[in-house]
Amino acid sequence: MLIKTLIYTLLGAFIIAVILSPFVIPFLKRLKFGQSIRDEGPKWHQKKSGTPTMGGVVILLSGLAAASIAVYYRLEWSSEIVLLLVVTLGFGLIGFIDDFIKVVLKRNLGLTSKQKLIGQLIVSLIFYFGLLRTGHSTNIVVPGTDLAIDLGLLYPFLIIFMLVGTSNAVNLTDGLDGLLAGTAAVAFGTFAVLTWNESQFEVAIFSAAIVGAVLGFLVFNAHPAKVFMGDTGSLALGGALASVAILAKMELLLMIIGGIFVIETLSVIIQVISFKLTGKRVFKMTPIHHHYELSGWSEWRVVVTFWIVGFLFAALGIYLEVWV
C-alpha cells in the first residue's frame, strides 16, 4: 500500500504543477516578472529576456502540497517532515526575495552575497537545532564501505556546509532551459528509491513529491522555456536535496548522486583560481554548461547530455549504497 502512496504522491505533484503552471505563467507576465539576462552571458540568451521567472513557486506549491497530503492521510507528521518543509520553504523564501529584488526592483544582482549567505546560515542553524531534537547521529558513512566516522562537534559544520553549499551549487546549475529541473528530478528520484529501501518512508514521500513537481514544471521549462524557476526554485531545491541526504544519513553519497552540481561548482572555482593566479581562463565561460554552449553545442544537446551524466551518477550512487 505504501508503494502506491509513493507513486500517487509523485503523480499528484506532477498533475498539480501541470494544472497550476498555465495560471501562474500569465499571472507572472501580467506582473512583469520577467527574467533579466546578464550581459556577460552567451549573446543568444538575450532573446530569453522577459520570460517569466519566479516559477519556482509552482514547484514549492505542488511539491509541498502533495507531500503534505500524502503524509496526512497515509503516514503521520514527524520531525523529519517538518524539518524538510522548514528548509525548503526557508531557502525558497530567500530565493523569492532575491528574485523579487531582481525583477521588481530591477536590481539584476538581487540580494548581495552577504545577505544571501546570512539568510542561508539562519535557515541552516534552525535545521540543525531541530535535528538535535531527533537524536540524529553524528556519524557519517563512507559510500561503498562499512566505515563510519563520528564527527562529533564537527558535525554541525558539515550540516551548514552541505545546506549552504548544495543550495548554491544547485543554483549555479540553473542556467539552461530544463537543465536543473531534469537533473534535480534524477537526484531526488534516486533518494526516493534509496530512502524507501531503508524504510525512511517520510523522506521517500517528500522526495517523490519533489520529483513530480519538477517534472510537471519541466513541461513548461523545457526548451524553449515558457517560464524559469528563478532562485525561488533553485535555492529551495538545493536546500531540500541537502536536507534529504542528511536525514537519510547519506551525507557523503550526496556528492556522488549530485555529481552534476559538484562539477558545475568546481568549474567556477577552477576558473576563478586560474584567472587570479595566471590571468588565463580554463573554460570559455562558467558554470561549465556555458562552456559547451560556446564550444558549438546546441542548448538542447548540453541539457540532455547533462541529464544522462546525472543518471550515471545516480546509478553509481545506488550501486554503492545497495549492492556494494
VMD Tcl script that draws the C-alpha trace (Angstrom):
set ca {
  {0.00 0.00 0.00}
  {2.82 2.40 0.84}
  {4.40 1.96 -2.60}
  {1.09 3.12 -4.09}
  {1.30 6.18 -1.83}
  {4.74 6.94 -3.24}
  {3.51 6.68 -6.83}
  {0.31 8.65 -6.16}
  {2.33 11.39 -4.45}
  {4.63 11.73 -7.45}
  {1.72 11.75 -9.88}
  {-0.26 14.13 -7.69}
  {2.56 16.66 -7.53}
  {3.03 16.35 -11.30}
  {-0.65 16.95 -12.01}
  {-0.85 19.91 -9.62}
  {2.22 21.51 -11.26}
  {0.81 20.96 -14.77}
  {-2.54 22.45 -13.76}
  {-1.05 25.39 -11.85}
  {1.51 26.48 -14.43}
  {-0.93 27.76 -17.11}
  {-2.44 30.03 -14.44}
  {0.82 31.12 -12.80}
  {2.72 31.91 -16.02}
  {0.22 34.52 -17.36}
  {-0.03 35.95 -13.84}
  {3.76 36.43 -13.72}
  {3.61 38.01 -17.18}
  {0.97 40.50 -16.08}
  {3.09 41.44 -13.09}
  {6.03 41.84 -15.50}
  {8.09 39.34 -13.52}
  {10.39 38.81 -16.50}
  {13.91 37.46 -16.37}
  {16.79 39.88 -16.94}
  {19.65 38.27 -18.85}
  {23.22 39.05 -17.83}
  {25.19 40.95 -20.45}
  {28.26 38.73 -19.87}
  {26.31 35.58 -20.75}
  {26.04 34.00 -24.21}
  {24.65 36.61 -26.59}
  {21.88 34.35 -27.90}
  {20.43 34.16 -24.39}
  {19.26 37.76 -24.75}
  {16.21 36.55 -26.65}
  {15.08 34.92 -23.38}
  {14.84 38.32 -21.71}
  {11.34 38.91 -20.42}
  {10.50 35.23 -19.99}
  {8.56 34.95 -16.71}
  {10.69 33.91 -13.75}
  {9.88 33.02 -10.12}
  {8.15 29.92 -11.47}
  {9.71 28.09 -8.56}
  {6.53 28.90 -6.67}
  {4.84 26.20 -8.77}
  {7.41 23.64 -7.61}
  {7.02 24.68 -3.99}
  {3.21 24.72 -4.02}
  {2.75 21.45 -5.90}
  {5.56 19.50 -4.22}
  {4.81 20.55 -0.66}
  {1.04 20.19 -1.15}
  {1.36 16.64 -2.49}
  {3.82 15.65 0.24}
  {1.65 17.12 2.99}
  {-1.50 15.38 1.74}
  {0.30 12.03 1.49}
  {1.78 12.33 4.97}
  {-1.55 13.43 6.49}
  {-3.57 10.55 5.03}
  {-1.06 7.69 4.81}
  {1.69 8.32 7.39}
  {1.97 10.83 10.21}
  {3.56 14.19 10.79}
  {7.09 13.57 12.00}
  {10.07 15.75 12.92}
  {11.71 14.73 9.65}
  {8.85 16.02 7.52}
  {8.66 19.27 9.47}
  {12.41 19.82 9.04}
  {12.18 19.15 5.29}
  {9.34 21.64 4.94}
  {11.16 24.28 7.02}
  {14.34 24.04 4.95}
  {12.55 24.00 1.61}
  {10.33 26.96 2.48}
  {13.19 28.82 4.18}
  {15.55 28.60 1.23}
  {12.64 29.21 -1.12}
  {11.84 32.43 0.73}
  {15.45 33.61 0.37}
  {15.23 32.88 -3.34}
  {11.87 34.62 -3.62}
  {13.26 37.80 -2.02}
  {16.27 37.61 -4.34}
  {14.04 37.22 -7.40}
  {11.72 39.99 -6.23}
  {14.63 42.42 -5.97}
  {15.83 41.43 -9.44}
  {12.58 41.53 -11.37}
  {10.51 44.09 -9.46}
  {13.12 46.47 -8.11}
  {15.21 45.98 -11.28}
  {18.46 45.22 -9.44}
  {19.87 42.49 -11.66}
  {22.15 41.02 -8.97}
  {19.37 40.68 -6.39}
  {20.45 40.11 -2.81}
  {24.13 40.69 -2.09}
  {26.24 37.59 -1.47}
  {26.49 38.53 2.20}
  {22.73 38.97 2.60}
  {22.03 35.67 0.89}
  {24.64 33.86 3.00}
  {23.20 35.25 6.24}
  {19.75 34.01 5.27}
  {21.11 30.58 4.37}
  {23.01 30.34 7.64}
  {19.90 31.22 9.67}
  {17.82 28.51 7.97}
  {20.70 26.01 8.31}
  {21.01 26.68 12.04}
  {17.25 26.28 12.53}
  {17.50 22.95 10.73}
  {20.46 21.83 12.85}
  {18.86 22.68 16.18}
  {15.70 20.90 15.04}
  {17.85 17.94 14.09}
  {19.31 17.79 17.60}
  {15.83 17.13 18.99}
  {15.53 13.96 16.89}
  {18.65 12.32 18.32}
  {20.26 12.37 14.88}
  {23.60 10.54 14.76}
  {26.80 12.49 14.14}
  {28.29 9.52 12.27}
  {28.88 9.70 8.54}
  {29.25 6.61 6.37}
  {31.80 6.35 3.58}
  {29.89 5.23 0.44}
  {30.62 1.67 -0.67}
  {32.12 0.68 2.70}
  {31.06 -0.16 6.23}
  {33.31 2.59 7.56}
  {31.51 5.08 9.80}
  {33.23 8.18 11.17}
  {31.88 10.05 14.18}
  {32.41 13.76 13.52}
  {31.16 14.78 16.94}
  {31.39 18.54 17.39}
  {32.38 18.94 13.74}
  {29.06 17.55 12.50}
  {27.11 20.85 12.72}
  {29.73 22.48 10.49}
  {29.18 19.69 7.93}
  {25.41 20.28 8.11}
  {25.78 24.00 7.49}
  {28.33 23.44 4.71}
  {26.04 20.93 2.99}
  {22.95 23.11 3.12}
  {24.63 26.35 2.04}
  {26.95 24.65 -0.46}
  {24.28 22.49 -2.09}
  {21.79 25.34 -2.41}
  {24.42 27.47 -4.16}
  {25.65 24.58 -6.32}
  {22.12 23.79 -7.49}
  {21.56 27.49 -8.12}
  {24.62 27.58 -10.40}
  {23.17 24.71 -12.45}
  {20.03 26.69 -13.28}
  {21.34 28.29 -16.45}
  {19.71 26.50 -19.39}
  {16.13 25.56 -20.23}
  {15.24 22.38 -18.34}
  {18.77 21.71 -17.10}
  {18.11 21.99 -13.38}
  {14.59 20.58 -13.47}
  {15.84 17.41 -15.16}
  {18.95 16.89 -13.05}
  {17.04 17.65 -9.84}
  {14.36 15.09 -10.76}
  {17.07 12.46 -11.19}
  {18.74 13.30 -7.86}
  {15.51 13.40 -5.83}
  {14.27 10.26 -7.58}
  {17.43 8.45 -6.54}
  {17.00 9.47 -2.91}
  {13.33 8.44 -3.08}
  {14.42 4.93 -4.11}
  {17.22 4.71 -1.53}
  {15.21 6.05 1.40}
  {12.30 3.79 0.53}
  {14.72 0.87 0.54}
  {15.84 1.95 4.02}
  {12.20 2.23 5.23}
  {12.53 6.01 5.67}
  {9.08 6.49 4.23}
  {8.53 10.14 5.14}
  {11.76 11.19 3.40}
  {10.92 8.98 0.41}
  {7.43 10.51 0.10}
  {8.86 14.02 0.25}
  {11.49 13.18 -2.39}
  {8.86 11.66 -4.68}
  {6.71 14.77 -4.32}
  {9.60 16.97 -5.42}
  {10.25 14.67 -8.40}
  {6.65 15.05 -9.53}
  {6.71 18.81 -9.00}
  {9.88 19.42 -11.03}
  {8.74 17.10 -13.82}
  {5.44 18.95 -14.01}
  {7.32 22.23 -14.09}
  {9.65 20.79 -16.78}
  {6.68 20.53 -19.15}
  {6.80 24.35 -19.34}
  {10.52 24.82 -18.62}
  {11.92 22.58 -21.36}
  {13.50 24.35 -24.35}
  {12.18 26.80 -25.38}
  {11.20 27.64 -21.81}
  {7.91 29.40 -21.16}
  {8.93 30.07 -17.55}
  {12.07 29.97 -15.38}
  {12.11 28.75 -11.79}
  {14.43 31.55 -10.62}
  {16.22 31.48 -7.29}
  {12.84 30.78 -5.68}
  {13.05 27.29 -7.10}
  {16.78 26.63 -7.33}
  {17.68 27.63 -3.77}
  {14.69 25.69 -2.41}
  {15.65 22.59 -4.39}
  {19.26 22.79 -3.22}
  {18.31 23.13 0.42}
  {15.75 20.34 0.13}
  {18.24 18.00 -1.56}
  {20.87 18.52 1.15}
  {18.34 18.04 3.95}
  {17.09 14.80 2.37}
  {20.67 13.46 2.23}
  {21.31 14.50 5.85}
  {18.12 12.90 7.20}
  {18.83 9.76 5.18}
  {22.35 9.56 6.67}
  {23.78 9.66 3.15}
  {25.78 12.84 3.57}
  {28.80 11.81 1.52}
  {26.69 9.97 -1.04}
  {25.17 13.34 -1.96}
  {28.46 14.28 -3.62}
  {28.04 11.31 -5.98}
  {24.31 11.46 -6.64}
  {24.58 15.24 -7.06}
  {27.74 14.90 -9.15}
  {26.45 17.33 -11.78}
  {26.09 20.05 -9.16}
  {29.61 19.32 -7.88}
  {31.05 19.62 -11.40}
  {29.23 22.90 -12.05}
  {30.61 24.36 -8.81}
  {34.15 23.09 -9.35}
  {34.21 24.63 -12.83}
  {33.53 28.06 -11.31}
  {36.13 27.58 -8.57}
  {38.76 26.41 -11.05}
  {38.02 29.32 -13.38}
  {38.35 31.90 -10.61}
  {41.56 30.43 -9.18}
  {43.16 30.08 -12.61}
  {42.30 33.64 -13.62}
  {43.57 35.12 -10.36}
  {46.84 33.16 -10.41}
  {47.67 33.15 -14.13}
  {45.33 35.66 -15.76}
  {44.07 32.85 -18.00}
  {40.71 31.07 -18.11}
  {40.44 27.29 -18.23}
  {36.90 27.36 -19.66}
  {35.30 29.66 -22.21}
  {32.66 30.50 -19.61}
  {31.43 29.10 -16.33}
  {29.39 27.40 -14.99}
  {30.60 24.68 -17.33}
  {27.31 24.25 -19.23}
  {28.04 27.63 -20.86}
  {31.48 26.36 -21.93}
  {29.83 23.67 -24.03}
  {27.39 26.19 -25.48}
  {30.26 28.42 -26.57}
  {32.01 25.35 -27.99}
  {29.20 24.96 -30.50}
  {26.80 22.61 -28.74}
  {23.10 23.40 -29.00}
  {21.34 24.20 -25.76}
  {19.23 21.05 -26.00}
  {22.32 18.89 -26.58}
  {24.00 20.30 -23.47}
  {20.90 19.74 -21.35}
  {20.29 16.15 -22.49}
  {23.98 15.28 -22.06}
  {23.94 16.62 -18.51}
  {20.75 14.67 -17.78}
  {22.46 11.47 -18.97}
  {25.52 12.17 -16.83}
  {23.18 12.81 -13.92}
  {21.61 9.38 -14.48}
  {25.07 7.79 -14.47}
  {25.94 9.45 -11.16}
  {22.59 8.29 -9.77}
  {23.24 4.72 -10.88}
  {26.67 4.81 -9.24}
  {25.11 6.12 -6.03}
  {22.51 3.33 -5.96}
  {25.19 0.73 -6.69}
  {27.41 1.93 -3.83}
  {24.52 2.15 -1.37}
  {22.61 -1.02 -2.24}
  {24.94 -3.56 -3.83}
  {28.45 -2.90 -2.54}
}
mol new
graphics top color blue
foreach p $ca { graphics top sphere $p radius 0.5 }
foreach p [lrange $ca 0 end-1] q [lrange $ca 1 end] { graphics top cylinder $p $q radius 0.2 }
display resetview
